[in-house]
Amino acid sequence: MIDYFALGLTHALIMIALARTLVRPDLDREEAMADEAQVADEPAERSKRRSARRRRDGAGA
C-alpha cells in the first residue's frame, strides 16, 4: 500500500510541476533568447579587451 502511495505521490508532483511549467507565459516569448545571446557574447568581448590590453602593455614595455 505504501509503495503505491509513494509512486502516486511522486508522479502527481511531477505532473503538477510539468503543468505549472507549461502554463508559464514567458515560454512563448523569444526575447529571452536575445538576452542569452548577448550574455553569451560578453566573455568574447572581455577576452578581446584583455588581449588588446596585453598588446598595448607589451608594446609600451
MDTraj code that builds the backbone (N, CA, C; nanometers):
import mdtraj as md
import numpy as np

residues = "MET ILE ASP TYR PHE ALA LEU GLY LEU THR HIS ALA LEU ILE MET ILE ALA LEU ALA ARG THR LEU VAL ARG PRO ASP LEU ASP ARG GLU GLU ALA MET ALA ASP GLU ALA GLN VAL ALA ASP GLU PRO ALA GLU ARG SER LYS ARG ARG SER ALA ARG ARG ARG ARG ASP GLY ALA GLY ALA".split()
xyz = np.array([
    [0.0823, -0.1191, 0.0000],
    [0.0000, 0.0000, 0.0000],
    [0.0874, 0.1264, 0.0000],
    [0.1913, 0.1257, 0.0832],
    [0.2797, 0.2416, 0.0913],
    [0.3516, 0.2613, -0.0411],
    [0.3902, 0.1529, -0.1066],
    [0.4599, 0.1650, -0.2343],
    [0.3719, 0.2343, -0.3380],
    [0.2442, 0.2000, -0.3424],
    [0.1540, 0.2641, -0.4374],
    [0.1358, 0.4124, -0.4038],
    [0.1291, 0.4423, -0.2754],
    [0.1145, 0.5809, -0.2331],
    [0.2387, 0.6618, -0.2718],
    [0.3563, 0.6071, -0.2483],
    [0.4804, 0.6769, -0.2811],
    [0.4910, 0.6989, -0.4317],
    [0.4600, 0.5971, -0.5095],
    [0.4645, 0.6119, -0.6548],
    [0.3620, 0.7136, -0.7029],
    [0.2419, 0.7072, -0.6487],
    [0.1373, 0.8006, -0.6879],
    [0.1718, 0.9434, -0.6498],
    [0.2274, 0.9618, -0.5315],
    [0.2635, 1.0950, -0.4852],
    [0.3726, 1.1556, -0.5726],
    [0.4773, 1.0804, -0.5998],
    [0.5864, 1.1352, -0.6807],
    [0.5396, 1.1656, -0.8224],
    [0.4594, 1.0778, -0.8789],
    [0.4093, 1.1034, -1.0144],
    [0.3154, 1.2238, -1.0165],
    [0.2357, 1.2395, -0.9133],
    [0.1455, 1.3544, -0.9065],
    [0.2253, 1.4840, -0.8949],
    [0.3306, 1.4833, -0.8153],
    [0.4127, 1.6032, -0.8016],
    [0.4843, 1.6370, -0.9325],
    [0.5290, 1.5361, -1.0031],
    [0.5924, 1.5599, -1.1338],
    [0.4911, 1.6192, -1.2309],
    [0.3706, 1.5684, -1.2325],
    [0.2674, 1.6205, -1.3226],
    [0.2306, 1.7645, -1.2868],
    [0.2243, 1.7957, -1.1583],
    [0.1943, 1.9328, -1.1168],
    [0.3052, 2.0264, -1.1617],
    [0.4306, 1.9845, -1.1431],
    [0.5435, 2.0686, -1.1854],
    [0.5427, 2.0871, -1.3359],
    [0.5137, 1.9835, -1.4107],
    [0.5078, 1.9924, -1.5564],
    [0.3954, 2.0850, -1.6010],
    [0.2794, 2.0726, -1.5389],
    [0.1664, 2.1584, -1.5749],
    [0.1975, 2.3048, -1.5438],
    [0.2591, 2.3315, -1.4295],
    [0.2927, 2.4701, -1.3942],
    [0.3976, 2.5275, -1.4890],
    [0.4889, 2.4437, -1.5345],
    [0.5920, 2.4900, -1.6271],
    [0.5324, 2.5212, -1.7638],
    [0.4438, 2.4369, -1.8113],
    [0.3860, 2.4562, -1.9440],
    [0.2890, 2.5729, -1.9511],
    [0.2335, 2.6154, -1.8381],
    [0.1356, 2.7234, -1.8355],
    [0.2043, 2.8605, -1.8264],
    [0.3328, 2.8629, -1.7989],
    [0.4035, 2.9897, -1.7817],
    [0.3974, 3.0738, -1.9092],
    [0.3661, 3.2027, -1.8978],
    [0.3551, 3.2868, -2.0172],
    [0.4895, 3.3209, -2.0804],
    [0.5972, 3.3154, -2.0052],
    [0.7261, 3.3526, -2.0626],
    [0.7845, 3.2447, -2.1531],
    [0.7177, 3.1318, -2.1659],
    [0.7644, 3.0288, -2.2582],
    [0.7374, 3.0665, -2.4032],
    [0.6425, 3.1560, -2.4262],
    [0.6067, 3.1949, -2.5620],
    [0.6867, 3.3136, -2.6134],
    [0.7655, 3.3770, -2.5291],
    [0.8430, 3.4937, -2.5714],
    [0.9811, 3.4511, -2.6175],
    [1.0314, 3.5177, -2.7202],
    [1.1648, 3.4884, -2.7691],
    [1.2651, 3.5952, -2.7278],
    [1.2223, 3.6925, -2.6499],
    [1.3121, 3.7966, -2.6029],
    [1.4211, 3.7392, -2.5140],
    [1.3874, 3.6349, -2.4401],
    [1.4855, 3.5753, -2.3504],
    [1.6030, 3.5195, -2.4296],
    [1.5777, 3.4668, -2.5471],
    [1.6866, 3.4122, -2.6277],
    [1.7804, 3.5223, -2.6741],
    [1.7263, 3.6390, -2.7045],
    [1.8108, 3.7508, -2.7453],
    [1.8986, 3.7950, -2.6294],
    [1.8436, 3.7945, -2.5081],
    [1.9222, 3.8302, -2.3906],
    [2.0322, 3.7284, -2.3658],
    [2.0017, 3.5999, -2.3872],
    [2.1015, 3.4955, -2.3665],
    [2.2155, 3.5093, -2.4664],
    [2.1845, 3.5471, -2.5883],
    [2.2896, 3.5634, -2.6878],
    [2.3819, 3.6785, -2.6484],
    [2.3264, 3.7830, -2.5942],
    [2.4070, 3.8963, -2.5504],
    [2.4960, 3.8544, -2.4337],
    [2.4417, 3.7784, -2.3420],
    [2.5198, 3.7310, -2.2286],
    [2.6283, 3.6360, -2.2765],
    [2.5988, 3.5552, -2.3780],
    [2.6985, 3.4621, -2.4300],
    [2.8120, 3.5362, -2.4989],
    [2.7858, 3.6535, -2.5552],
    [2.8901, 3.7307, -2.6233],
    [2.9799, 3.8067, -2.5260],
    [2.9376, 3.8259, -2.4037],
    [3.0152, 3.9038, -2.3080],
    [3.1542, 3.8451, -2.2816],
    [3.1690, 3.7135, -2.2636],
    [3.3047, 3.6619, -2.2423],
    [3.3962, 3.6863, -2.3625],
    [3.3419, 3.6810, -2.4826],
    [3.4234, 3.7082, -2.6012],
    [3.4687, 3.8534, -2.6018],
    [3.3797, 3.9445, -2.5634],
    [3.4167, 4.0855, -2.5564],
    [3.5247, 4.1080, -2.4508],
    [3.5108, 4.0401, -2.3376],
    [3.6115, 4.0544, -2.2326],
    [3.7469, 4.0039, -2.2788],
    [3.7471, 3.8911, -2.3495],
    [3.8757, 3.8377, -2.3950],
    [3.9372, 3.9290, -2.5007],
    [3.8555, 3.9937, -2.5840],
    [3.9079, 4.0879, -2.6830],
    [3.9715, 4.2083, -2.6139],
    [3.9026, 4.2598, -2.5115],
    [3.9581, 4.3739, -2.4381],
    [4.0865, 4.3356, -2.3661],
    [4.0870, 4.2143, -2.3099],
    [4.2043, 4.1697, -2.2372],
    [4.3229, 4.1528, -2.3314],
    [4.2994, 4.0944, -2.4502],
    [4.4103, 4.0761, -2.5441],
    [4.4578, 4.2107, -2.5986],
    [4.3659, 4.3056, -2.6185],
    [4.4064, 4.4384, -2.6643],
    [4.4903, 4.5072, -2.5566],
    [4.4531, 4.4903, -2.4304],
    [4.5285, 4.5496, -2.3215],
    [4.6674, 4.4874, -2.3127],
    [4.6762, 4.3549, -2.3342],
    [4.8082, 4.2898, -2.3316],
    [4.8966, 4.3405, -2.4441],
    [4.8375, 4.3554, -2.5633],
    [4.9159, 4.4062, -2.6759],
    [4.9634, 4.5473, -2.6482],
    [4.8745, 4.6290, -2.5934],
    [4.9094, 4.7669, -2.5635],
    [5.0171, 4.7744, -2.4563],
    [5.0029, 4.6966, -2.3519],
    [5.1024, 4.6979, -2.2431],
    [5.2347, 4.6376, -2.2893],
    [5.2284, 4.5379, -2.3754],
    [5.3514, 4.4760, -2.4243],
    [5.4269, 4.5661, -2.5194],
    [5.3556, 4.6462, -2.5964],
    [5.4200, 4.7359, -2.6929],
    [5.4895, 4.8516, -2.6214],
    [5.4373, 4.8907, -2.5063],
    [5.4941, 5.0033, -2.4340],
    [5.6156, 4.9666, -2.3506],
    [5.6350, 4.8356, -2.3264],
    [5.7454, 4.7933, -2.2375],
    [5.8776, 4.7812, -2.3071],
])
top = md.Topology()
chain = top.add_chain()
for i, resn in enumerate(residues, 1):
    res = top.add_residue(resn, chain, resSeq=i)
    for name in ("N", "CA", "C"):
        top.add_atom(name, md.element.get_by_symbol(name[0]), res)
traj = md.Trajectory(xyz[None], top)
